[in-house]
């Protein structure tokens, strides 16, 4: 019933330390080639917005594209400055050929987050970023606020070309702000070059502000997956966004253009536990097989909500003995989802027969904070936890594709579940720090990142042997 450990590949990967605690990590399309502009001077959106087989082919055949990730700071501010600012830090990992010196992980820019520490963050495929931030008011009350920003972009020519007059800063204030924001800028990670260097600071371009029914922070922000299927410009934004938290769930329609935005509240609903007591939502996900449905993890239950009438269509009660922490849907198998909780167990459920899980795996000694399926290859599955570990699993027995030996033989899954399902790679964050977030790259099916509370970002690849077993 439990996944086998197998010969686990212990992988250290490539690392970078954000100079502040952090809990939020999201992958984002490459925003860094600002030299690619149209005739009007606007930076073109490099979101690679494709769909169907074209999307699959692109995602699996990228070789030298940059992998970009945003990290949101939490707690004390970057650089130890006295202004208390928080940031979204943009990291770029470049797959380079050996002649160019190998792989690089670099800090490209900090984007000032003007609503406090980053509690939740989500980036759509076209690069639109939604965040929830929190800060302490003058009367000592914690106040949360959420905003939606257009795709972060680094101005052509670097920080010098950014207009400080537009921000209302004089030369002294501009210099003071920039010099107080210092982060490690890694060049060749393999050589462990960790000298600090000043990283440019840019302003996020706000599209809309989300209104919270209360001042409590949000647990998740979820863009509807289809929202960016035809998006090609950062100057035109539209789509649906779901917010999850102690207020329940709310659906917003986001409409925006260059320099302006509008938010249309569509509906909201409180969430009840199996005892019909209001319960805080801790996680959720859009159902990729039915985009009218959002799955919600709250207390020990999972509810599937139809967003057209904001009512539950199915409730999985008492999924876990202890509170749940995260959930995700299988992208290739309808009716299959996974949950993780405070007891260190990861459970897989078939919604057609949800009386008991179809599989349970145990690879963490403490809370499992996040679980994520690979978008295209559902054999590949990530988990992370407060035990400081990130596990990459191969789960062939409950995937949409059979397990293939390198010679091409199909294994009988009915008798070899423990062989087919195992942790194939395990990485540990330093100082036994809790790992709070994980993300697959948006431009490569074989690369993923993880983030621990001390600000360490790790980059890892799926082992080549496992990749060949899936592709051959």
C-alpha positions as CSV (number, residue, x, y, z in Angstrom):
1,X,0.0,0.0,0.0
2,X,2.9,2.3,0.6
3,X,5.3,3.4,-2.1
4,X,8.6,1.6,-2.2
5,X,11.8,3.6,-1.4
6,X,13.9,1.9,-4.1
7,X,17.4,3.0,-5.0
8,X,16.8,6.7,-4.4
9,X,18.9,9.1,-6.3
10,X,20.1,11.7,-3.7
11,X,20.5,14.9,-5.7
12,X,21.9,18.2,-4.4
13,X,20.9,20.2,-7.6
14,X,21.7,23.9,-8.1
15,X,20.9,26.3,-5.2
16,X,20.4,29.9,-4.5
17,X,19.6,31.7,-1.3
18,X,17.1,34.6,-1.3
19,X,18.3,37.0,1.4
20,X,15.1,36.6,3.4
21,X,12.6,34.0,4.5
22,X,10.2,32.9,1.8
23,X,7.1,30.7,1.4
24,X,5.9,31.3,-2.2
25,X,7.4,30.1,-5.4
26,X,5.9,30.1,-8.9
27,X,7.2,29.3,-12.4
28,X,6.7,32.0,-15.0
29,X,7.3,32.3,-18.7
30,X,10.6,33.9,-19.8
31,X,10.3,37.6,-19.3
32,X,13.9,38.5,-19.7
33,X,14.5,39.1,-23.4
34,X,13.4,42.7,-23.3
35,X,15.3,43.4,-26.5
36,X,12.5,41.8,-28.5
37,X,10.1,44.7,-29.0
38,X,7.5,45.7,-31.5
39,X,7.3,48.9,-33.5
40,X,5.5,50.7,-30.8
41,X,8.3,50.1,-28.3
42,X,6.3,47.7,-26.0
43,X,8.0,44.6,-24.8
44,X,6.5,41.5,-26.5
45,X,5.0,38.9,-24.2
46,X,7.2,35.8,-24.4
47,X,4.6,33.5,-22.9
48,X,4.9,30.8,-25.6
49,X,1.1,30.6,-25.4
50,X,0.3,27.4,-27.3
51,X,-2.3,24.7,-26.8
52,X,-2.9,21.0,-27.5
53,X,-0.2,19.0,-29.3
54,X,1.8,22.1,-30.1
55,X,2.0,22.9,-26.4
56,X,3.1,19.3,-25.7
57,X,5.8,19.4,-28.4
58,X,7.2,22.7,-27.2
59,X,7.2,21.7,-23.6
60,X,9.1,18.5,-24.3
61,X,11.6,19.8,-26.9
62,X,13.0,22.9,-25.3
63,X,16.8,22.7,-24.9
64,X,18.2,26.2,-24.3
65,X,15.2,28.2,-23.1
66,X,15.5,30.0,-19.8
67,X,13.5,28.7,-16.8
68,X,12.1,31.6,-14.8
69,X,10.8,31.5,-11.2
70,X,9.4,34.1,-8.9
71,X,10.0,34.0,-5.2
72,X,8.0,36.0,-2.7
73,X,9.7,37.2,0.5
74,X,8.0,36.6,3.9
75,X,9.0,38.0,7.3
76,X,12.0,40.2,7.5
77,X,12.9,42.2,4.4
78,X,15.7,41.6,1.9
79,X,19.1,43.1,2.6
80,X,18.3,44.1,6.2
81,X,17.2,47.6,5.1
82,X,15.1,49.7,7.5
83,X,12.2,50.4,5.0
84,X,10.5,47.0,5.5
85,X,10.0,46.4,1.8
86,X,9.2,43.0,0.5
87,X,9.9,41.7,-3.0
88,X,9.2,39.2,-5.7
89,X,12.6,38.1,-6.7
90,X,13.0,36.9,-10.3
91,X,15.4,33.9,-10.8
92,X,16.6,32.6,-14.2
93,X,18.0,29.2,-14.7
94,X,19.6,28.7,-18.1
95,X,20.3,25.3,-19.8
96,X,23.5,26.0,-21.6
97,X,25.7,23.7,-23.6
98,X,29.0,22.6,-22.3
99,X,31.0,24.9,-24.6
100,X,29.3,27.9,-23.0
101,X,30.3,27.0,-19.5
102,X,27.4,24.8,-18.2
103,X,24.2,25.7,-16.4
104,X,23.6,29.0,-14.6
105,X,21.2,30.1,-11.9
106,X,21.0,33.9,-11.7
107,X,19.1,36.6,-9.8
108,X,17.8,39.0,-12.5
109,X,15.7,41.5,-10.6
110,X,13.7,42.3,-7.5
111,X,10.1,43.6,-8.0
112,X,8.9,45.7,-5.0
113,X,5.7,44.2,-3.4
114,X,3.9,47.1,-1.9
115,X,1.4,45.2,0.2
116,X,3.7,43.5,2.6
117,X,5.1,40.0,3.0
118,X,4.0,37.5,0.3
119,X,1.5,35.0,1.6
120,X,0.2,33.6,-1.7
121,X,1.2,34.0,-5.3
122,X,0.2,32.6,-8.7
123,X,1.3,33.3,-12.3
124,X,-0.7,32.5,-15.3
125,X,0.8,31.1,-18.5
126,X,0.9,34.5,-20.0
127,X,2.8,35.9,-17.0
128,X,0.1,37.8,-15.2
129,X,0.8,37.6,-11.5
130,X,-1.6,37.6,-8.6
131,X,-0.4,38.0,-5.0
132,X,-1.7,38.2,-1.5
133,X,0.3,40.3,0.9
134,X,0.1,41.1,4.6
135,X,1.4,43.7,7.0
136,X,0.8,45.0,10.5
137,X,-1.3,48.2,10.7
138,X,-0.6,51.1,13.1
139,X,-3.1,49.7,15.6
140,X,-1.3,46.3,15.6
141,X,-3.8,44.4,13.4
142,X,-2.7,42.1,10.6
143,X,-4.1,43.3,7.3
144,X,-4.0,41.3,4.1
145,X,-4.5,42.7,0.6
146,X,-4.4,41.1,-2.8
147,X,-3.4,42.6,-6.2
148,X,-3.1,41.5,-9.8
149,X,-0.1,42.7,-11.7
150,X,0.8,42.6,-15.4
151,X,3.6,40.4,-16.5
152,X,6.9,41.5,-14.8
153,X,9.4,42.8,-17.3
154,X,12.9,44.0,-17.1
155,X,13.3,47.3,-19.1
156,X,15.6,47.3,-22.1
157,X,19.0,48.4,-21.1
158,X,18.6,47.5,-17.4
159,X,17.8,49.5,-14.3
160,X,19.1,52.7,-15.7
161,X,16.3,53.1,-18.2
162,X,13.6,52.8,-15.5
163,X,11.8,56.1,-15.0
164,X,12.1,57.2,-11.3
165,X,10.1,60.3,-12.0
166,X,7.1,58.1,-12.6
167,X,7.6,56.6,-9.1
168,X,7.9,60.0,-7.5
169,X,11.5,59.4,-6.3
170,X,14.3,61.9,-6.4
171,X,17.9,60.9,-7.1
172,X,18.9,60.4,-3.4
173,X,15.8,58.3,-2.6
174,X,16.3,56.2,-5.7
175,X,19.9,55.5,-4.8
176,X,19.0,54.8,-1.2
177,X,16.3,52.3,-2.2
178,X,18.5,50.5,-4.6
179,X,21.6,50.2,-2.4
180,X,19.5,48.7,0.4
181,X,18.3,45.8,-1.7
182,X,21.2,43.4,-1.9
183,X,20.8,39.7,-2.9
184,X,23.3,37.0,-3.8
185,X,23.8,36.9,-7.6
186,X,25.0,33.5,-8.6
187,X,27.0,33.0,-11.8
188,X,28.4,29.5,-12.2
189,X,26.7,27.5,-9.4
190,X,29.0,24.6,-9.8
191,X,31.8,26.8,-8.7
192,X,29.7,28.1,-5.8
193,X,30.2,31.8,-6.5
194,X,28.2,33.3,-3.7
195,X,29.4,36.8,-3.5
196,X,26.7,39.4,-2.9
197,X,26.0,41.9,-5.7
198,X,23.4,44.7,-6.0
199,X,20.3,43.5,-7.9
200,X,18.2,46.0,-9.8
201,X,14.9,46.9,-8.2
202,X,11.8,47.4,-10.4
203,X,8.2,48.3,-9.8
204,X,5.3,45.9,-10.6
205,X,2.6,47.4,-12.8
206,X,-0.7,47.0,-10.9
207,X,-3.7,45.9,-12.8
208,X,-6.4,45.6,-10.1
209,X,-6.8,45.3,-6.4
210,X,-8.9,42.4,-5.0
211,X,-11.2,43.2,-2.2
212,X,-11.2,40.8,0.8
213,X,-14.4,40.3,2.8
214,X,-12.1,40.4,5.8
215,X,-8.5,41.3,6.5
216,X,-7.4,37.6,6.7
217,X,-4.7,36.3,4.3
218,X,-5.5,34.0,1.4
219,X,-4.3,30.4,1.2
220,X,-4.3,30.1,-2.6
221,X,-4.8,32.1,-5.8
222,X,-5.9,30.0,-8.8
223,X,-6.0,31.3,-12.4
224,X,-8.4,29.4,-14.6
225,X,-6.2,27.3,-16.9
226,X,-7.9,28.2,-20.2
227,X,-7.6,32.0,-19.5
228,X,-4.4,32.5,-21.5
229,X,-4.9,30.1,-24.4
230,X,-5.0,33.0,-26.9
231,X,-3.0,35.7,-25.0
232,X,-0.1,37.2,-26.9
233,X,0.3,40.7,-25.4
234,X,1.0,42.0,-22.0
235,X,-1.2,45.0,-22.7
236,X,-4.4,43.0,-22.8
237,X,-5.5,40.9,-19.9
238,X,-8.7,39.0,-19.2
239,X,-9.5,35.8,-17.3
240,X,-11.0,34.2,-14.2
241,X,-9.3,34.1,-10.8
242,X,-10.4,32.1,-7.7
243,X,-9.2,33.1,-4.3
244,X,-9.2,30.6,-1.4
245,X,-8.9,31.3,2.3
246,X,-10.7,31.7,5.6
247,X,-13.5,33.6,3.8
248,X,-14.2,30.6,1.7
249,X,-13.8,30.9,-2.1
250,X,-14.5,33.8,-4.4
251,X,-14.5,34.0,-8.2
252,X,-13.4,37.1,-10.0
253,X,-13.4,38.1,-13.6
254,X,-10.3,40.1,-14.4
255,X,-10.5,42.5,-17.3
256,X,-7.6,44.9,-18.1
257,X,-5.8,46.8,-20.7
258,X,-2.7,49.0,-20.9
259,X,-2.5,51.1,-17.7
260,X,-6.0,50.1,-16.4
261,X,-7.9,47.2,-15.0
262,X,-11.3,46.2,-13.8
263,X,-12.3,43.4,-11.4
264,X,-15.8,42.0,-11.5
265,X,-16.8,39.9,-8.5
266,X,-18.7,36.9,-9.9
267,X,-19.6,34.8,-6.8
268,X,-18.5,33.7,-3.4
269,X,-19.3,30.9,-1.0
270,X,-18.5,29.8,2.5
271,X,-17.1,26.3,3.0
272,X,-18.3,23.8,5.5
273,X,-16.6,20.7,7.0
274,X,-18.2,17.3,7.3
275,X,-19.9,18.7,10.5
276,X,-21.2,21.7,8.5
277,X,-19.0,24.0,10.5
278,X,-17.3,26.8,8.6
279,X,-13.7,25.8,7.8
280,X,-10.7,27.6,6.4
281,X,-9.7,26.4,2.9
282,X,-6.0,25.5,2.9
283,X,-5.5,24.6,-0.7
284,X,-7.3,23.9,-4.0
285,X,-6.9,23.4,-7.7
286,X,-9.0,23.7,-10.9
287,X,-10.1,20.4,-12.4
288,X,-8.2,20.2,-15.7
289,X,-10.9,17.8,-17.1
290,X,-13.8,20.0,-16.1
291,X,-13.0,23.7,-16.0
292,X,-16.3,24.5,-14.2
293,X,-15.0,22.6,-11.1
294,X,-12.6,23.7,-8.4
295,X,-11.3,21.2,-5.8
296,X,-10.9,22.5,-2.3
297,X,-9.0,21.0,0.7
298,X,-10.4,22.1,4.0
299,X,-9.8,20.6,7.4
300,X,-10.0,16.8,6.7
301,X,-12.2,16.9,3.7
302,X,-12.1,17.7,0.0
303,X,-15.0,19.4,-1.7
304,X,-15.6,19.8,-5.5
305,X,-17.4,23.0,-6.2
306,X,-19.2,23.9,-9.5
307,X,-18.2,27.5,-10.0
308,X,-21.4,28.2,-12.0
309,X,-23.6,27.9,-9.0
310,X,-21.0,27.9,-6.2
311,X,-22.3,24.7,-4.8
312,X,-20.5,21.4,-4.0
313,X,-21.1,18.5,-6.4
314,X,-19.1,16.0,-4.3
315,X,-17.5,15.9,-0.9
316,X,-14.8,13.4,0.2
317,X,-15.3,13.4,4.0
318,X,-12.6,12.5,6.5
319,X,-9.9,12.0,3.8
320,X,-7.2,12.1,6.5
321,X,-6.9,11.6,10.2
322,X,-5.1,14.9,10.6
323,X,-5.7,18.2,8.8
324,X,-5.0,18.4,5.0
325,X,-2.4,20.7,3.6
326,X,-2.6,20.4,-0.2
327,X,-4.3,18.7,-3.1
328,X,-3.9,18.3,-6.9
329,X,-5.6,16.7,-9.8
330,X,-4.1,14.1,-12.1
331,X,-3.7,16.0,-15.5
332,X,-4.2,12.9,-17.6
333,X,-6.6,10.7,-15.7
334,X,-10.1,12.1,-15.1
335,X,-11.5,11.4,-11.6
336,X,-8.1,11.0,-9.9
337,X,-6.8,13.5,-7.3
338,X,-4.2,13.4,-4.6
339,X,-4.1,14.9,-1.0
340,X,-1.4,15.4,1.6
341,X,-1.6,16.2,5.2
342,X,0.0,16.7,8.6
343,X,0.5,13.0,9.2
344,X,3.1,12.8,6.4
345,X,0.9,10.6,4.1
346,X,0.0,11.2,0.5
347,X,-3.2,9.6,-0.7
348,X,-4.6,9.1,-4.2
349,X,-8.4,9.0,-4.8
350,X,-10.7,7.9,-7.5
351,X,-13.8,10.0,-7.4
352,X,-16.0,7.2,-8.8
353,X,-15.2,5.1,-5.7
354,X,-14.0,7.4,-3.1
355,X,-14.7,5.3,0.0
356,X,-11.0,4.6,0.3
357,X,-7.9,5.8,-1.5
358,X,-6.5,3.8,-4.4
359,X,-3.0,4.3,-3.2
360,X,-1.1,5.7,-0.2
361,X,2.6,6.6,-0.2
362,X,4.8,7.7,2.7
363,X,8.1,9.4,2.0
364,X,8.2,12.2,4.6
365,X,8.7,12.1,8.3
366,X,6.7,15.2,9.0
367,X,4.0,17.4,7.3
368,X,3.7,17.2,3.5
369,X,3.2,20.8,2.6
370,X,2.8,20.6,-1.3
371,X,2.1,17.9,-3.9
372,X,2.3,18.5,-7.7
373,X,1.7,16.4,-10.7
374,X,3.9,16.9,-13.8
375,X,1.6,18.6,-16.3
376,X,2.2,16.1,-19.2
377,X,3.7,13.0,-17.6
378,X,1.5,11.9,-14.8
379,X,4.0,9.2,-13.8
380,X,6.1,12.0,-12.4
381,X,4.9,13.5,-9.1
382,X,6.5,15.9,-6.6
383,X,6.1,16.2,-2.9
384,X,7.8,18.4,-0.3
385,X,7.5,18.8,3.5
386,X,8.6,20.2,6.7
387,X,11.2,17.5,7.1
388,X,13.4,19.6,4.6
389,X,13.1,17.0,1.8
390,X,11.7,17.1,-1.8
391,X,10.8,13.8,-3.3
392,X,10.4,13.0,-7.0
393,X,8.1,10.0,-7.4
394,X,7.5,7.6,-10.3
395,X,3.8,6.4,-10.0
396,X,3.3,4.2,-13.0
397,X,0.7,1.9,-11.5
398,X,-1.9,4.7,-11.2
399,X,-0.8,6.7,-14.2
400,X,-2.3,7.0,-17.7
401,X,0.7,5.3,-19.3
402,X,2.3,1.8,-18.8
403,X,5.7,1.4,-17.3
404,X,8.3,0.7,-20.0
405,X,11.7,-1.0,-19.5
406,X,14.5,0.6,-21.5
407,X,14.4,-2.6,-23.8
408,X,10.7,-1.8,-24.5
409,X,9.0,-4.5,-22.4
410,X,5.8,-3.6,-20.7
411,X,5.7,-4.6,-17.0
412,X,2.5,-6.3,-15.6
413,X,1.4,-3.6,-13.2
414,X,-1.0,-5.9,-11.3
415,X,1.9,-7.8,-9.7
416,X,4.7,-5.2,-9.5
417,X,3.1,-2.1,-7.9
418,X,5.9,-1.7,-5.4
419,X,8.5,-1.7,-8.2
420,X,6.6,0.6,-10.4
421,X,5.8,3.2,-7.7
422,X,8.8,4.6,-5.9
423,X,10.8,7.7,-4.9
424,X,13.3,8.0,-7.7
425,X,15.0,11.3,-6.5
426,X,15.4,12.9,-3.2
427,X,16.9,16.3,-2.4
428,X,17.4,18.0,0.9
429,X,17.4,21.7,1.8
430,X,20.1,22.9,4.1
431,X,19.8,23.6,7.8
432,X,16.8,21.2,8.1
433,X,14.5,24.1,6.9
434,X,10.9,23.3,6.0
435,X,10.1,23.2,2.3
436,X,7.0,25.2,1.6
437,X,6.6,25.2,-2.2
438,X,7.5,23.4,-5.4
439,X,7.0,24.1,-9.1
440,X,7.6,22.5,-12.4
441,X,9.2,24.7,-15.1
442,X,6.8,26.2,-17.6
443,X,9.1,25.4,-20.5
444,X,10.6,22.0,-19.7
445,X,8.8,18.9,-18.5
446,X,12.0,17.6,-16.9
447,X,13.0,20.5,-14.5
448,X,11.5,21.6,-11.2
449,X,12.3,24.0,-8.4
450,X,11.7,24.0,-4.6
451,X,11.7,26.6,-1.9
452,X,12.4,26.3,1.8
453,X,11.5,28.9,4.5
454,X,15.1,30.0,4.9
455,X,15.0,31.3,1.3
456,X,16.9,28.4,-0.4
457,X,15.8,27.7,-3.9
458,X,16.9,24.4,-5.4
459,X,16.8,23.4,-9.1
460,X,16.7,19.7,-10.0
461,X,16.2,17.6,-13.2
462,X,14.4,14.4,-13.7
463,X,17.1,11.7,-14.0
464,X,17.9,10.8,-17.6
465,X,17.1,7.1,-17.1
466,X,13.6,7.9,-16.0
467,X,13.1,10.3,-18.8
468,X,14.1,7.7,-21.4
469,X,11.7,5.1,-19.8
470,X,8.8,7.6,-20.4
471,X,9.8,8.7,-23.9
472,X,11.1,5.5,-25.4
